[in-house]
Amino acid sequence: MDIKRSLILFLSSYGCFLFGQEKVVDTIYIFDSQMNKAKLFHPVKIITPVEAQKNSTNLSELLRFQSNLYIKENGRGAVSSPSFRGTSASQTAFVWNGININSNFLGQGDINNIALFGYDQIGIKPGGGSVVYGSGAIGGSIHLNNTLDFNKGFHGSLFSEVASFGTYNNFVKGSYSNDKFSFKASANYAVSANDYEVPEFVVGRTPFKNINGRYYNTTFNIGAAYKIADAHTVSWQSQIFDASQHYVIYEENGNRSKYKANTLRSLISWDFNKTNISNSLKAAYTEDNYRYFSDIHSPKFSGGEGKNYIFKNDFNYFITPKININAIGEFQVNKAVGYETGITNISRNIGSLSGMIRYFASKDLRFEAGIKKDFVEGISSPILYSFSGKWNALKWYHIGASFSRNFRYPTFNDLYWKPGGNPDLRPETSYNLDMDHEFHFGDFKIMLSPYYMDIKDYISWLPTPYGYWSPFNTYKSEFYGLESQVTWNKNFGRHNLKINAGYTYSKSTNKETRKQLMYVPLHKATGSIEYQFDFLKIYAQGLFNGLTYTTADQKRSVALDPYFILNAGVSADIYKRYTLGFKMNNITDTVYQTVADYPMPKRNYSIYATINF
């Protein structure tokens, strides 16, 4: 689907807005209504649009420096995937406004083909979540959420950035709301020649240059809500994303290829909200298209087109002020067609029923239990469950714990790719155990989160005697470790100082070989410090990544060496409406890789301006 067709579909969905949309709680409507419930029992890191501007290159950069995920990026702006607590990319769920958007084909999300700008918050939730968010929510979930305000009048902003390697990034947003109607729209365009060089990294006899590394992407977001009565709100949210990535080559006369991705997402909702009862009825349509060109000038390509029709109802009722029940029903129709992949027209129906009960024993003690059954056409799905509790034991100490069973069903590529698809695959299932210890000492907050996961029927693509690769349910895997976070925020009159530091220990092993899984660093640490005086703000970010194996046998000679990256920036607010800023990335000029043979840029710079009106 090219951008012209995307725009036609996007604008035609405007008609749907006349008949349905979403809900408002107090003066803010949050499309992912389960997120606030999750925060009652689990730690969820929220990244605001202001924080996102510190790492504005792409979503990969943002998650690398502002979360505990390991991001595998095939060079700046290229194919990128997350590793959450050592799990694979397909064991991380991407959730857009409460809807799971992992690819029908791959079962995962390519981070650099997901927009960075246009969301009101990005949430990072570690741990299992399949009872609420479905297939793939094993290691954790990444939430891309939009909100709509009421009684806020008109607001607008423009962000424009010029950076190294011929990079330009522009984002514009506008919103208007009164007591009954709310509207918000935004657009982002990013483009880069991306021709950086790393002379110290030699391929054969040639110093590395990111030849054919160009990329661009365009995003449109639009949302609206209308209060048809005091307790009833209809709302709508849509997104179009159009992108192109050229794949890097090592020599000027090499074969130049590219990848194009187009997505359309549209969601309408009708929400009813009273003091003790609420209901959210949603209908969504998502479309993902990809095309791979082995020659950038050739009209011939391979690829696929996936379409999802989703209907979801979320009913919530307080039987008493202390007991809450929550029932969620969902039905999906997944359709796909492949081009030059052997995948013909295929369709799959998916249904699910889940129920949760929450008991608020006191203001300091609460519990949640959930159960879910998925009905996936052609696949036997297990019963899923979750148990969580949170206790504010002392004023300075809070403890939480959860146990859950989660799963991931095989993707269309796993089942139907020709040659190689395996229709006899079983779903991956996991058992997750999490604990959270929070300590509060004045302005200090310390979070310690040990975890354990056991995954069976791990799906891996392996070579066959017939000359092609095929997926199989292979080994069992075990994951355990510790995530920790320290934050300190202090105001001194007109001065403000924020310090944030995190450390992650991830032990992820194949139970048969007892070796660490590929592309899972044992150690990762991030940190930031930000100082603000009146109109002036200065910050620095640091990232340490430990030794990372790139082969199953832990061969040290081809492992990725540990590295440390330091970024810094300064910005000034002028007349409260204008902001000018300067950023320097990789100050230490470090040569590093997140995927073997794809070095990332050395020292680079950007300047930006923001106008609020």
C-alpha positions as CSV (number, residue, x, y, z in Angstrom):
1,M,0.0,0.0,0.0
2,D,1.7,3.3,-1.1
3,I,1.3,6.6,0.7
4,K,-1.5,7.8,-1.6
5,R,-3.6,4.8,-0.9
6,S,-2.8,5.2,2.8
7,L,-4.1,8.8,2.7
8,I,-7.3,7.7,1.0
9,L,-8.0,5.0,3.6
10,F,-7.0,7.3,6.4
11,L,-9.4,10.1,5.3
12,S,-12.2,7.7,4.4
13,S,-12.1,6.5,8.0
14,Y,-13.2,10.1,9.0
15,G,-16.7,8.9,8.2
16,C,-16.4,6.3,11.0
17,F,-15.8,9.2,13.5
18,L,-19.4,10.4,12.9
19,F,-20.7,7.1,14.3
20,G,-18.3,6.1,17.1
21,Q,-15.5,7.2,19.4
22,E,-13.9,6.8,22.9
23,K,-14.2,7.9,26.6
24,V,-13.2,10.5,29.1
25,V,-12.4,10.0,32.8
26,D,-12.6,13.4,34.6
27,T,-11.1,15.7,32.0
28,I,-8.7,13.3,30.2
29,Y,-9.6,10.4,28.0
30,I,-7.0,7.5,27.9
31,F,-7.6,5.1,25.0
32,D,-5.7,2.2,26.8
33,S,-8.1,2.0,29.8
34,Q,-6.2,-1.0,31.3
35,M,-3.0,1.0,31.7
36,N,-4.1,2.8,34.9
37,K,-5.2,-0.6,36.4
38,A,-1.8,-2.1,35.6
39,K,0.0,0.7,37.4
40,L,-1.8,-0.4,40.6
41,F,0.1,-3.6,40.7
42,H,3.1,-3.3,38.4
43,P,5.9,-0.8,37.8
44,V,5.3,1.0,34.5
45,K,7.8,3.5,33.2
46,I,6.2,6.4,31.4
47,I,8.2,8.5,28.8
48,T,6.7,11.8,28.0
49,P,7.0,13.7,24.7
50,V,9.4,16.2,26.3
51,E,11.7,13.3,27.4
52,A,11.4,11.7,23.9
53,Q,13.0,14.8,22.4
54,K,16.3,14.0,24.1
55,N,16.5,10.9,21.8
56,S,14.6,12.1,18.8
57,T,16.4,10.0,16.1
58,N,14.0,7.1,16.3
59,L,12.2,4.8,18.8
60,S,15.3,2.5,19.0
61,E,17.5,5.3,20.4
62,L,14.8,6.4,22.9
63,L,14.3,2.8,24.2
64,R,18.1,2.2,24.3
65,F,18.8,5.2,26.6
66,Q,15.6,5.5,28.5
67,S,14.6,1.9,29.3
68,N,16.2,-1.4,30.4
69,L,15.6,-3.1,27.0
70,Y,18.4,-4.2,24.8
71,I,17.9,-2.9,21.3
72,K,19.3,-4.8,18.3
73,E,19.7,-2.3,15.5
74,N,21.4,-3.2,12.2
75,G,23.0,0.2,12.0
76,R,21.3,3.6,12.7
77,G,17.7,3.7,11.3
78,A,17.8,0.2,10.0
79,V,15.9,-3.0,11.0
80,S,15.7,-3.0,14.8
81,S,14.1,-5.3,17.5
82,P,13.9,-5.4,21.3
83,S,15.0,-7.9,23.8
84,F,13.0,-7.6,27.0
85,R,14.6,-9.4,30.0
86,G,16.6,-11.6,27.5
87,T,13.5,-12.7,25.5
88,S,13.2,-12.5,21.8
89,A,11.6,-9.7,19.8
90,S,8.5,-11.8,19.2
91,Q,8.1,-12.2,23.0
92,T,7.6,-8.4,23.4
93,A,4.1,-7.0,22.7
94,F,3.7,-3.6,21.1
95,V,0.4,-2.1,22.1
96,W,-1.2,0.9,20.4
97,N,-3.9,2.5,22.4
98,G,-4.8,-0.9,24.0
99,I,-4.6,-2.9,20.7
100,N,-1.8,-5.4,20.2
101,I,-0.1,-4.4,16.9
102,N,2.6,-7.1,16.5
103,S,3.0,-8.2,12.9
104,N,0.8,-11.1,11.6
105,F,3.8,-12.3,9.6
106,L,6.7,-11.9,12.0
107,G,4.8,-11.7,15.3
108,Q,6.9,-8.8,16.4
109,G,7.4,-5.1,15.8
110,D,10.3,-3.5,13.8
111,I,11.0,-0.6,16.2
112,N,12.3,1.7,13.4
113,N,9.1,1.1,11.5
114,I,7.1,2.4,14.4
115,A,6.7,6.1,14.8
116,L,8.5,7.9,17.7
117,F,6.4,11.1,17.7
118,G,2.7,11.6,17.9
119,Y,2.0,9.8,21.2
120,D,1.1,11.5,24.5
121,Q,3.0,8.9,26.5
122,I,5.1,5.8,25.9
123,G,4.8,3.1,28.6
124,I,7.3,0.4,29.3
125,K,5.8,-2.5,31.3
126,P,8.1,-5.4,32.2
127,G,6.8,-8.9,32.9
128,G,4.0,-11.1,31.5
129,G,0.7,-9.6,30.3
130,S,-1.0,-12.0,28.0
131,V,-4.2,-12.1,30.1
132,V,-4.8,-8.5,29.1
133,Y,-2.7,-7.8,26.0
134,G,-2.6,-11.2,24.3
135,S,0.0,-13.1,22.3
136,G,3.6,-12.1,22.7
137,A,3.3,-10.3,26.0
138,I,5.8,-12.6,27.7
139,G,9.0,-10.6,28.4
140,G,7.0,-7.3,28.6
141,S,5.1,-4.8,26.6
142,I,5.6,-1.4,25.0
143,H,2.6,0.9,25.1
144,L,2.1,3.7,22.6
145,N,-0.8,5.8,24.0
146,N,-2.8,8.8,23.0
147,T,-5.0,10.9,25.3
148,L,-7.6,13.6,24.7
149,D,-8.2,16.5,27.0
150,F,-11.4,18.5,27.6
151,N,-11.8,22.2,28.5
152,K,-8.2,23.0,27.4
153,G,-8.9,25.4,24.5
154,F,-6.4,25.6,21.6
155,H,-2.8,24.5,21.8
156,G,-0.1,23.9,19.2
157,S,3.6,23.1,19.0
158,L,6.2,22.8,16.3
159,F,9.5,20.9,16.7
160,S,12.2,21.1,14.1
161,E,15.7,19.5,14.2
162,V,18.7,19.4,12.0
163,A,21.3,16.7,12.8
164,S,24.5,15.1,11.5
165,F,24.5,12.9,8.4
166,G,22.0,15.0,6.6
167,T,19.2,14.3,9.1
168,Y,16.0,16.4,9.3
169,N,13.2,15.8,11.8
170,N,10.0,17.9,11.9
171,F,6.9,17.4,14.1
172,V,3.8,19.6,14.4
173,K,0.8,19.1,16.7
174,G,-2.4,21.0,17.3
175,S,-5.3,20.4,19.6
176,Y,-8.6,22.0,20.6
177,S,-11.2,21.1,23.2
178,N,-14.1,22.5,25.1
179,D,-16.4,20.8,27.7
180,K,-17.9,18.4,25.2
181,F,-15.6,18.1,22.2
182,S,-11.8,17.3,21.9
183,F,-9.7,17.1,18.8
184,K,-6.0,16.5,18.3
185,A,-3.9,16.1,15.1
186,S,-0.1,15.7,14.5
187,A,2.3,15.0,11.7
188,N,6.0,14.0,11.6
189,Y,8.5,13.8,8.8
190,A,12.0,12.5,9.3
191,V,14.7,11.9,6.6
192,S,18.4,11.1,6.7
193,A,21.1,10.5,4.2
194,N,22.6,8.5,7.1
195,D,26.0,8.3,5.4
196,Y,28.1,8.1,8.6
197,E,31.6,6.7,8.6
198,V,33.5,4.6,11.2
199,P,37.1,4.4,9.9
200,E,38.3,2.2,12.8
201,F,35.9,-0.5,11.8
202,V,37.3,-2.3,8.8
203,V,35.4,-4.7,6.6
204,G,37.9,-6.7,4.6
205,R,40.3,-3.9,3.7
206,T,37.8,-1.1,3.6
207,P,37.0,1.3,6.5
208,F,33.3,1.2,7.2
209,K,30.9,3.7,5.6
210,N,27.2,3.4,5.9
211,I,26.7,3.2,2.1
212,N,23.0,3.0,1.0
213,G,21.8,3.8,4.5
214,R,19.2,6.4,3.6
215,Y,15.8,6.3,5.3
216,Y,12.7,8.4,5.7
217,N,9.4,8.1,7.5
218,T,6.2,10.1,7.6
219,T,3.5,9.9,10.3
220,F,0.0,11.3,10.6
221,N,-2.1,11.0,13.8
222,I,-5.6,12.3,14.4
223,G,-8.0,11.8,17.3
224,A,-11.3,13.2,18.5
225,A,-13.8,12.6,21.2
226,Y,-17.4,13.9,21.9
227,K,-19.4,13.6,25.1
228,I,-22.9,12.7,23.9
229,A,-24.1,12.6,27.5
230,D,-22.6,13.0,31.0
231,A,-21.7,9.3,31.2
232,H,-21.3,8.6,27.4
233,T,-18.3,9.5,25.2
234,V,-17.6,8.4,21.7
235,S,-14.0,8.8,20.3
236,W,-11.7,8.0,17.4
237,Q,-8.0,7.6,16.9
238,S,-6.1,6.9,13.7
239,Q,-2.5,6.7,12.5
240,I,-0.8,6.4,9.2
241,F,2.9,5.5,8.9
242,D,4.9,5.4,5.7
243,A,8.6,4.5,5.7
244,S,11.5,3.5,3.5
245,Q,14.8,2.0,4.6
246,H,17.8,1.4,2.3
247,Y,19.9,-1.6,3.4
248,V,23.6,-0.8,4.0
249,I,26.3,-2.3,1.8
250,Y,30.0,-2.3,2.4
251,E,31.2,-1.4,-1.1
252,E,30.2,1.4,-3.5
253,N,29.5,-1.1,-6.4
254,G,27.5,-3.5,-4.2
255,N,23.9,-4.4,-4.8
256,R,21.6,-1.7,-3.4
257,S,18.3,-2.9,-1.8
258,K,15.5,-1.3,0.2
259,Y,12.5,-2.0,2.3
260,K,9.2,-0.1,2.4
261,A,6.7,-0.3,5.2
262,N,3.2,1.2,5.4
263,T,0.8,0.9,8.3
264,L,-2.8,2.2,8.9
265,R,-4.4,2.0,12.3
266,S,-7.9,3.3,13.1
267,L,-9.9,2.8,16.3
268,I,-13.4,3.9,17.3
269,S,-14.9,3.5,20.8
270,W,-18.1,4.1,22.7
271,D,-17.5,4.5,26.5
272,F,-19.9,4.5,29.3
273,N,-18.6,5.7,32.7
274,K,-20.3,5.9,36.1
275,T,-18.9,5.9,39.6
276,N,-19.0,2.2,40.1
277,I,-19.6,0.8,36.5
278,S,-18.0,1.4,33.1
279,N,-17.9,-0.2,29.7
280,S,-15.7,0.4,26.7
281,L,-16.7,-1.0,23.3
282,K,-14.1,-0.7,20.6
283,A,-13.8,-1.5,17.0
284,A,-10.4,-1.3,15.2
285,Y,-8.9,-1.9,11.9
286,T,-5.1,-2.2,11.3
287,E,-3.3,-2.8,8.1
288,D,0.4,-3.6,7.7
289,N,2.2,-3.8,4.4
290,Y,5.8,-4.4,3.6
291,R,7.8,-4.7,0.4
292,Y,11.4,-5.7,-0.1
293,F,13.2,-4.6,-3.3
294,S,16.4,-6.5,-4.0
295,D,17.3,-3.7,-6.4
296,I,16.2,-0.1,-5.4
297,H,15.5,0.7,-9.1
298,S,13.5,-2.4,-9.8
299,P,9.7,-2.5,-9.8
300,K,9.8,-6.2,-8.7
301,F,9.5,-6.9,-5.0
302,S,8.5,-9.5,-2.4
303,G,6.4,-8.7,0.6
304,G,3.0,-9.1,2.2
305,E,-0.1,-7.3,3.3
306,G,-1.8,-8.0,6.6
307,K,-5.3,-6.8,7.7
308,N,-6.9,-7.1,11.1
309,Y,-10.5,-6.5,12.1
310,I,-10.7,-6.2,15.9
311,F,-13.8,-6.0,18.2
312,K,-13.2,-5.6,21.9
313,N,-15.4,-5.0,25.0
314,D,-14.1,-4.1,28.4
315,F,-16.6,-4.2,31.2
316,N,-15.7,-3.0,34.7
317,Y,-17.9,-3.0,37.8
318,F,-17.3,-2.4,41.6
319,I,-19.6,-4.8,43.4
320,T,-18.6,-3.1,46.6
321,P,-16.1,-0.2,47.2
322,K,-13.5,-2.9,47.8
323,I,-14.3,-5.6,45.2
324,N,-14.0,-4.9,41.5
325,I,-14.7,-7.3,38.6
326,N,-13.4,-6.8,35.0
327,A,-14.5,-8.9,32.0
328,I,-12.9,-8.5,28.6
329,G,-14.1,-10.1,25.4
330,E,-12.3,-9.8,22.1
331,F,-12.7,-11.1,18.5
332,Q,-10.3,-10.7,15.6
333,V,-10.2,-11.6,12.0
334,N,-6.6,-11.7,10.7
335,K,-6.1,-11.8,7.0
336,A,-2.8,-11.8,5.0
337,V,-1.5,-12.3,1.5
338,G,2.2,-12.6,0.5
339,Y,4.1,-11.8,-2.6
340,E,6.9,-14.0,-3.7
341,T,6.9,-15.7,-0.3
342,G,4.8,-18.7,-1.0
343,I,2.0,-17.4,1.3
344,T,-1.3,-17.2,-0.5
345,N,-4.5,-15.7,0.8
346,I,-4.9,-16.8,4.4
347,S,-7.4,-15.9,7.2
348,R,-7.5,-16.8,10.9
349,N,-10.2,-16.1,13.5
350,I,-9.2,-15.4,17.0
351,G,-11.4,-15.0,20.1
352,S,-10.7,-14.6,23.7
353,L,-12.5,-14.2,27.1
354,S,-10.8,-13.0,30.2
355,G,-12.0,-12.1,33.7
356,M,-10.3,-10.3,36.5
357,I,-11.2,-9.6,40.1
358,R,-9.5,-7.0,42.3
359,Y,-9.8,-6.8,46.0
360,F,-8.8,-3.6,47.8
361,A,-8.4,-4.8,51.3
362,S,-7.3,-1.4,52.5
363,K,-5.6,1.7,51.1
364,D,-2.3,0.0,51.5
365,L,-3.1,-3.6,50.4
366,R,-4.7,-4.8,47.2
367,F,-4.8,-8.0,45.1
368,E,-5.7,-9.0,41.6
369,A,-6.5,-12.4,40.0
370,G,-7.1,-13.0,36.3
371,I,-7.9,-15.9,33.9
372,K,-8.2,-16.0,30.2
373,K,-9.0,-18.5,27.4
374,D,-8.0,-17.8,23.8
375,F,-9.6,-19.5,20.9
376,V,-7.2,-19.5,17.9
377,E,-8.3,-21.2,14.8
378,G,-6.2,-24.3,14.1
379,I,-4.2,-23.9,17.3
380,S,-4.7,-25.4,20.7
381,S,-4.3,-22.6,23.2
382,P,-3.6,-23.0,26.9
383,I,-5.6,-21.4,29.8
384,L,-3.8,-18.3,31.0
385,Y,-3.9,-16.8,34.4
386,S,-2.3,-14.1,36.6
387,F,-2.1,-13.3,40.3
388,S,-0.8,-10.0,41.6
389,G,-0.6,-8.2,44.9
390,K,0.7,-4.8,46.2
391,W,1.4,-3.9,49.9
392,N,2.5,-0.6,51.2
393,A,4.0,-2.2,54.2
394,L,5.6,0.9,55.6
395,K,5.6,4.6,54.7
396,W,9.1,4.1,53.1
397,Y,8.7,0.5,51.8
398,H,6.3,-1.0,49.3
399,I,6.3,-4.6,48.0
400,G,4.6,-6.2,45.1
401,A,4.5,-9.6,43.5
402,S,2.9,-11.4,40.6
403,F,2.8,-14.8,39.0
404,S,1.4,-15.4,35.5
405,R,1.1,-17.9,32.7
406,N,1.6,-16.3,29.2
407,F,1.9,-17.5,25.6
408,R,2.6,-16.6,22.0
409,Y,1.0,-18.4,19.1
410,P,2.8,-19.1,15.8
411,T,2.8,-16.4,13.2
412,F,1.7,-16.6,9.6
413,N,5.4,-16.9,8.5
414,D,5.9,-19.7,11.0
415,L,3.0,-21.7,9.7
416,Y,2.7,-20.9,6.0
417,W,6.1,-19.7,4.6
418,K,7.0,-21.7,1.5
419,P,9.2,-23.5,1.6
420,G,9.7,-24.1,5.3
421,G,6.4,-23.3,7.1
422,N,5.4,-25.7,9.8
423,P,1.7,-26.1,10.5
424,D,2.3,-28.4,13.4
425,L,3.9,-25.8,15.7
426,R,2.6,-25.4,19.3
427,P,2.4,-22.1,21.0
428,E,5.2,-20.9,23.2
429,T,4.1,-20.8,26.9
430,S,5.8,-19.2,29.9
431,Y,5.6,-19.0,33.6
432,N,6.6,-15.6,35.0
433,L,7.4,-14.7,38.6
434,D,8.0,-11.0,39.5
435,M,8.7,-9.1,42.7
436,D,9.0,-5.4,43.2
437,H,10.6,-3.7,46.2
438,E,10.1,0.1,46.4
439,F,12.1,2.2,49.0
440,H,11.3,5.9,49.6
441,F,13.8,8.0,51.5
442,G,12.8,11.7,51.2
443,D,13.5,12.7,47.6
444,F,15.1,9.3,46.8
445,K,13.2,6.4,45.3
446,I,14.8,3.0,44.9
447,M,13.2,0.1,42.9
448,L,14.5,-3.5,43.0
449,S,12.7,-6.0,40.8
450,P,14.0,-9.6,40.7
451,Y,12.3,-11.8,38.2
452,Y,12.1,-15.4,36.9
453,M,10.7,-16.8,33.6
454,D,10.5,-20.3,32.2
455,I,9.6,-20.7,28.5
456,K,8.8,-24.0,26.8
457,D,8.2,-24.9,23.2
458,Y,10.5,-22.0,22.1
459,I,10.0,-21.5,18.3
460,S,13.3,-21.4,16.4
461,W,14.1,-21.4,12.7
462,L,16.7,-24.1,11.9
463,P,18.3,-25.4,8.7
464,T,16.8,-28.6,7.3
465,P,18.4,-31.4,5.1
466,Y,16.3,-30.0,2.2
467,G,18.3,-26.8,1.8
468,Y,15.9,-24.4,3.5
469,W,15.1,-23.2,7.0
470,S,12.0,-24.2,9.0
471,P,10.6,-23.3,12.4
472,F,10.4,-25.9,15.2
473,N,9.5,-26.1,18.8
474,T,12.9,-26.5,20.2
475,Y,14.5,-26.0,23.6
476,K,13.2,-24.8,26.9
477,S,14.7,-21.6,28.2
478,E,15.2,-20.0,31.6
479,F,15.4,-16.3,32.4
480,Y,16.2,-14.7,35.7
481,G,17.8,-11.5,36.8
482,L,17.3,-8.1,38.5
483,E,16.1,-4.7,37.3
484,S,16.9,-1.8,39.5
485,Q,16.2,1.9,39.4
486,V,17.2,4.9,41.5
487,T,15.6,8.3,41.1
488,W,16.2,11.6,42.9
489,N,14.3,14.8,42.2
490,K,15.0,18.0,44.2
491,N,13.9,21.6,43.9
492,F,16.1,24.4,45.3
493,G,14.0,27.5,44.7
494,R,14.5,28.3,41.0
495,H,16.8,25.3,40.7
496,N,15.8,21.7,39.9
497,L,18.0,18.6,39.8
498,K,17.0,15.2,38.6
499,I,19.1,12.0,38.8
500,N,18.0,8.7,37.3
501,A,20.1,5.5,37.2
502,G,19.2,2.0,36.3
503,Y,21.0,-1.4,36.2
504,T,19.8,-4.7,34.7
505,Y,21.3,-8.1,35.2
506,S,19.9,-10.6,32.7
507,K,20.7,-14.3,32.8
508,S,19.0,-16.0,29.9
509,T,20.0,-19.6,29.1
510,N,19.1,-22.5,26.8
511,K,18.2,-25.2,29.3
512,E,19.9,-27.9,27.2
513,T,23.3,-26.2,26.7
514,R,23.2,-24.0,29.8
515,K,24.7,-21.2,27.7
516,Q,23.6,-17.5,27.5
517,L,21.3,-16.8,24.6
518,M,22.5,-14.7,21.7
519,Y,22.2,-10.9,21.9
520,V,21.4,-10.8,25.6
521,P,24.0,-8.8,27.5
522,L,24.5,-10.0,31.1
523,H,24.8,-6.4,32.3
524,K,23.3,-3.1,31.1
525,A,23.2,0.2,33.0
526,T,21.7,3.6,32.1
527,G,21.8,6.9,33.8
528,S,20.9,10.5,33.4
529,I,21.3,13.8,35.2
530,E,19.3,17.0,34.5
531,Y,19.8,20.4,35.9
532,Q,17.3,23.3,35.3
533,F,17.6,26.9,36.4
534,D,14.7,29.0,35.4
535,F,14.8,29.1,31.6
536,L,18.0,27.0,31.1
537,K,18.2,23.2,31.1
538,I,21.3,20.9,30.9
539,Y,21.3,17.2,30.8
540,A,23.6,14.2,30.3
541,Q,22.8,10.5,29.5
542,G,25.1,7.5,29.9
543,L,24.7,3.9,28.7
544,F,26.9,0.9,29.6
545,N,26.4,-2.4,27.7
546,G,28.2,-5.5,28.8
547,L,29.7,-8.3,26.7
548,T,27.2,-9.6,24.2
549,Y,27.5,-13.0,22.5
550,T,26.4,-13.3,18.9
551,T,26.6,-17.1,18.5
552,A,24.9,-19.9,20.4
553,D,28.3,-21.4,21.5
554,Q,29.4,-18.2,23.2
555,K,32.4,-17.7,20.9
556,R,34.4,-14.8,22.4
557,S,36.1,-13.9,19.1
558,V,32.9,-12.7,17.5
559,A,31.1,-11.4,20.6
560,L,30.4,-7.7,20.9
561,D,32.7,-5.9,23.3
562,P,31.4,-3.9,26.2
563,Y,30.9,-0.2,25.5
564,F,30.0,3.1,27.2
565,I,28.1,5.9,25.4
566,L,27.7,9.4,26.7
567,N,25.2,12.0,25.4
568,A,24.6,15.6,26.5
569,G,22.4,18.5,25.6
570,V,21.5,22.0,26.6
571,S,18.3,24.0,25.9
572,A,16.9,27.5,26.7
573,D,13.3,28.6,26.9
574,I,12.7,32.1,25.5
575,Y,9.6,34.0,26.4
576,K,8.1,30.6,27.6
577,R,7.0,29.8,24.1
578,Y,10.3,29.2,22.3
579,T,12.9,26.6,23.0
580,L,16.4,26.4,21.4
581,G,18.5,23.3,22.0
582,F,21.8,21.6,21.1
583,K,22.6,17.9,21.5
584,M,25.9,16.0,21.3
585,N,25.6,12.2,21.0
586,N,28.4,9.7,21.7
587,I,30.6,12.4,23.1
588,T,33.3,9.7,23.8
589,D,33.5,8.9,20.1
590,T,33.0,5.2,21.0
591,V,33.1,2.6,18.2
592,Y,30.3,0.1,19.1
593,Q,27.8,-2.3,17.6
594,T,24.4,-3.6,18.7
595,V,24.4,-6.2,15.9
596,A,27.5,-7.8,14.6
597,D,29.1,-6.0,11.6
598,Y,26.8,-3.0,11.8
599,P,28.6,-0.3,13.7
600,M,26.7,2.6,15.0
601,P,27.6,6.3,14.5
602,K,30.5,8.0,16.3
603,R,30.2,11.5,17.7
604,N,27.3,13.4,16.1
605,Y,25.3,16.6,16.7
606,S,21.9,18.2,16.4
607,I,20.3,21.5,16.9
608,Y,16.6,22.0,17.4
609,A,13.9,24.5,18.0
610,T,10.4,24.2,19.5
611,I,7.6,26.7,19.3
612,N,4.5,26.4,21.5
613,F,1.4,28.4,20.8
